[in-house]
Amino acid sequence: MKTVIIIPARMASKRFPNKPMALIDGIPMIQRVWKQAIESNLGDTFVACSEKEVFELISNLGGNAIMTDPSLPSGTDRVYSALKQIQNYKSYESIINLQGDMPLIYPEKIIKINNLLIEGFDIGTLATNLTIKEEENVNITKIKVTWTKKNDIGQAEDFYKNSKGIVRDICQHVGIYSYKLESLIKFVSMSPSLNEQKFNLEQFRALDAKMSIGVSYVENFPISVDTKEDLINIENIIKNKR
């Protein structure tokens, strides 16, 4: 499949302003994510940004950056906005929305999410192991999966945040997505569904429209950066691997 990876990067995070440019062991976080995307060798890679600092960083590294409207409501909208600015964008069969705050994402994980589209799903995403304590954490999005290949490939049946007191076939959702071109166009053209608005989970827009969401399992997925404490933890992991 002809694939493009788009990394949305937003500097105006309320919890962590200027997050994409935060240094991790001397290297900006968005640069680390961009480098991992490049090393997956899946296809073209672009950073979708709203600020000149990110645009200039990626451009000076020899990469591709696209400016997008800072008022866009979500990362998915930013990805689609960037996609439409790419020449001959309709030639892409697969679009990967790679979060810019996961500096420890490894190329093989990016490849796994792309393979879900080859398996025939409309959308692909990742899931990882979930502890009982994490299941009780309302800040963690959970995903119920029906596995077709045990603990490897399955289909998403439900997403939720509030605890249901069960962990069987429940995983922690990892917010990285792959879309078939037509699936992404359909997704962004639809209004938020009732369940999406009720639970404040964008994934319901796809489920309510009967779009299939494939899930690939990854063990002990690296943490994303939501706070400065997360940044310190990741920096320590990187230093310990030397």
N, C-alpha and C positions, 0 to 999 in steps of 0.2 A: 504494500500500500504506500502511495506517496504521502509522506507525513510531514507536518510542520509542528514544531513545539513553540508555544507562545507562553512567556512567563510574565504575568501581570505584576507590576511593582508599584506600590503606592506609598508615598512619603508621609501622607497626612493621617497616619494611624493615631487614634486618640490614646491608646494604651502605650504605644511605643513610636513617638514621632521620629521621622527620618530613618525608619527601620531598614530599608533596603541598603542604605549606605553605612550601616553600623559595621564597624571593623571586628572581624573575628580572626584573631592572631595576625592582625595587620592587613587582612584582605577584606574588602567590602562583601557583605553577605550576598548581594545580588550577583556579584562576580563569581562567587563560589557555585551558586545554583546554575548560572549560565554555563560555566565550565563543565559541570556534570551533564547538562543537556547536550552540549557539543560532543562530549565523549560517548554518548549513547549511539552516535552515528545513525540515528533514525531518519534524519532529514534536516531541513532548514530550521534554524532557531532564531526567534525574535524576542526581545524584551519589550513589553507594552507598558509604557510609563507616562507619567503626567508632568514630570519635573525635568528640567534641563540637566541637573546633576547626574541623574541616572542615564539619561540619553547620551551625555558626553562621555561618561565612564565606559559604557558598552561600545560606543563608536570608536573611542580611542584604543580599545582593545582589539579593534578589527571586527567587532560583531555588528549585528543588526538591531537597531532600536527604533521603535515607532511611538510617536507622541499620540496620546489619547486624551479625551475630555476628562478632567479631574472630577466632574460631577456624576460620572457613570455610577450606577448603584451597586454593581457587583463585579467581581473578578471575571465572571463569565461574559458580562457585557463588555468589559475591557478587552477580553480576548477576541470577541467577535468584531469589535470596532477596529482592532489592529489587523485582524485577518482581512477585512474588506479593503484595507489600504495596500495589501500586497498584490503586486501585479500577477494576473492569472490565478487568483486565489481559488477559483473553482476547480482548478486542476488537483488540489489536495483532496485525498480521500480520508485522511485521518488528521484530526487536530487535537493536540495534547495541551491541556491547561495545567501547567506545572507551577505550583505555588512558589513564590519568590522568597518565602521565609523558611524553606527547608534546606539548609546548607549541607546537610549530610545525606541528601538523596543520592543514591548511587545509580549509575547508568542502567544496570540490570533491572532495577525496579521500574524505571521508565519504559524499558522494553516490555516488561510484563504487562503493563497497562495498555500498551499498544496492541499486544497480542489478543486481547479480549475482543477487539473489533474484528480481527481475523477469524475469531471463533464465531462471529455472527451477531454479537450484541450491538445495540444501538449506541450505548454509552458504556465506558469502562471506568472502574474506580478501584481503589485498594482498601484492604482491611488488615488489621493486625490483632494480636492477642489482647484479651481484655481480662483484667483481674476483677474480683468482686468489688474491691474498693473503687476501681475505675467505673464499674457499672453504676455505682451509687453517685458518681460525680455528675451533676447536671450540666457541667461545662463541656463534657465529652459527648460527642455524637456517637451513638451506637447504631449498628447495622445488623439486621437479621438476614441470614444468608441460607439459601437452599443450595447445598453443595452438589455439583454434578461430578466433580473430581475432588474427592475428600481432601479438605484443607489445602486446596490448590485453586480450583476455579468453581464459581457458583453464581447464583443470581440473587440480587438484592430483593427482599420482600418487604422490608420496613426500615424506617429510620426513626430514631427518637433520642431525646436527651434525658427525660425524667426516668428514674430507676423503675424497672419492672420486677426486680428481684430475681432475675434468671440470667444465666450466662451460657446455657446450651445453645449452640448455633448462633450466638451473639458475639460480635467482634467490635473492636474500636474502628470507627471509620477514619480513613486517611483521605483528606480532601484534595486529591489529585484526580483529574478526569481525562479520559480520551473520548472523542466524539467522532462519529462519521460526519462528513460534511453536512449531509442532509439532516442529520439529527441535531446538530448545533443550530442550524438555521431554523428548524422547527421549534427548538427549545426557546430561543430568544424571541421568536415571533409570538409565542403564547403569553397570555397574561398569567400572573401568579394564580395557582389553583387555590381552592378553599383550604385544603390541607396544608399547603405551603404557607398560607397566611396564618392559619391556626397554630401551627407548630413552629413557624419561623425557620423552616428547613426547605431550601431550594430544591432538594432532590425530589420532593413530592410533585413538583411540576411535571417531571418526567414520568414518575410512577402513575400519577393520575391520568396521564395521557396514554397509558399502556405502552410506554417505551421501555425496552428491556435494558436493565443496568447490570452488566457483568461485573463480577468481583474476583480479584486475584488476591490470594493471601500472602502476606509477607510477615515473617516472624520478627518481633522486636523492632518495629519500624522507628527510625530516628525521630527525635522530637522536633517539632517546629518551634520557631521563635515567636513567642507572644509577649514576653517580658524581658527585661534586662537580666533577670536571674537565669532565664533560659539561655541567653547569650553566653553568660559565664559558664554554664554547664557544658554547652557545645564547645566552647573554646578549650575547656579542660579535656574533653574527649579527644579533640584534635591533637592537643599537646601530648597526651598519653599514648597516642598511636605512633609517635615519632620513634 
